Amino acid sequence: MSKEIDLSNCQLEKVDLSGKNLSKANLSETNLRYANLSSMDLSEANLSNADLGWTNIQSTNLNKANLSKAYLVEANLKGANLENANLESADLESADLDNTNLSGVNLKKARLKETFMQNANLSNTDLSGINLSGANLYQADLENANLKGANLSGANLSGADLSNANLSKANLSGARLSYAHLWRANLSETNLSGTDLSNANLEGAIYDKQTSWPEGFNYKNTQLIGPNRNLSGEDLSGIDLSSVDLSEANLSRADLVFTKLSGADLSNADLSGANLEYANLSEVNLSGANLENANLFDVNLEYANLTDANLSEVNLSEAKYNSETIWPEGFNPQKHGAILIEDEA
């Protein structure tokens, strides 16, 4: 029956509703400041524009709840389930989200300054452009999270899992990343000045020439992926390296089967003996690259630039290209087994 309950625009300040079932209830624009909403079932409830400042919402089920534009300053959401909830434009400044499940939550335009999110589950969450400056994300799960352009300056990310996270163009200046897991994270154009990276796992993380490192940090002694790197013989099969700067990198004998390299910069890279079967090389810059004895079976080379590339003994059987693909002067791709794809009219 809770789906029929309409408590919108009500004055419920300091009310005790702990343990109640109000799933699918309408609480939009309701004043619930200082209320006790702990251990409730508010799944799919409408709390848009509600005043939840300083409210106790600990261990409450808010799965798929609508909290858009809600006021949650210093609210206690410890252990709450916010999976797939809508928190767009919500104000969560200094709110306590420790041990909270935020997987799949919508936090677009949300205010998260100095928010506590220790051990929170933010995996696969879109946090692009979000202000998380000074936030406590100690040991938070941010695997596969999109943090592109996010402000994480001064944030505590010690021990956090940022595997496969997109941190491109993010501001991490002064942040703590000690013992953080950044396996294959995207650090392109990321500001890491003044960041604590002690004992952080950077294996396979992606960087470019615009990445700013902490003073004195020797990134060349790490297992990063980027320009001028020695990645000879590395297994990079199946991963997404689209638009990544790999110019002048040593990728000789590397395993790049099914790797996504569309738009990547591989100019002057050494790909001799590399296995690129089924790789997506559309719009890739391979000018001046060494592809001697490389295996390019059934790759996509549409719009690729292979100006002055070394293609001696290369395997191009069933490789696809179009009229915009640029080959070395005098090179006949069809004689090497490549297939011309007709441009769409």
Stockholm file with secondary structure:
# STOCKHOLM 1.0

chainA/1-345         MSKEIDLSNCQLEKVDLSGKNLSKANLSETNLRYANLSSMDLSEANLSNADLGWTNIQSTNLNKANLSKAYLVEANLKGANLENANLESADLESADLDNTNLSGVNLKKARLKETFMQNANLSNTDLSGINLSGANLYQADLENANLKGANLSGANLSGADLSNANLSKANLSGARLSYAHLWRANLSETNLSGTDLSNANLEGAIYDKQTSWPEGFNYKNTQLIGPNRNLSGEDLSGIDLSSVDLSEANLSRADLVFTKLSGADLSNADLSGANLEYANLSEVNLSGANLENANLFDVNLEYANLTDANLSEVNLSEAKYNSETIWPEGFNPQKHGAILIEDEA
#=GR chainA/1-345 SS CGGGCBCTTCBCTTCBCTTCBCTTCBCTTCBCTTCBCTTCBCTTCBCTTCBCTTCBCTTCBCTTCBCTTCBCTTCBCTTCBCTTCBCTTCBCTTCBCTTCBCTTCBCTTCBCTTCBCTTCBCTTCBCTTCBCTTCBCTTCBCTTCBCTTCBCTTCBCTTCBCTTCBCTTCBCTTCBCTTCBCTTCBCTTCBCTTCBCTTCBCTTCBCCTTCBCCTTCCGGGSCCBSTTCBCTTCBCTTCBCTTCBCTTCBCTTCBCTTCBCTTCBCTTCBCTTCBCTTCBCTTCBCTTCBCTTCBCTTCBCTTCBCTTCBCTTCBCTTCEECTTCBCCTTCCGGGGTCEECCCCC
#=GC SS_cons         CGGGCBCTTCBCTTCBCTTCBCTTCBCTTCBCTTCBCTTCBCTTCBCTTCBCTTCBCTTCBCTTCBCTTCBCTTCBCTTCBCTTCBCTTCBCTTCBCTTCBCTTCBCTTCBCTTCBCTTCBCTTCBCTTCBCTTCBCTTCBCTTCBCTTCBCTTCBCTTCBCTTCBCTTCBCTTCBCTTCBCTTCBCTTCBCTTCBCTTCBCTTCBCCTTCBCCTTCCGGGSCCBSTTCBCTTCBCTTCBCTTCBCTTCBCTTCBCTTCBCTTCBCTTCBCTTCBCTTCBCTTCBCTTCBCTTCBCTTCBCTTCBCTTCBCTTCBCTTCEECTTCBCCTTCCGGGGTCEECCCCC
//
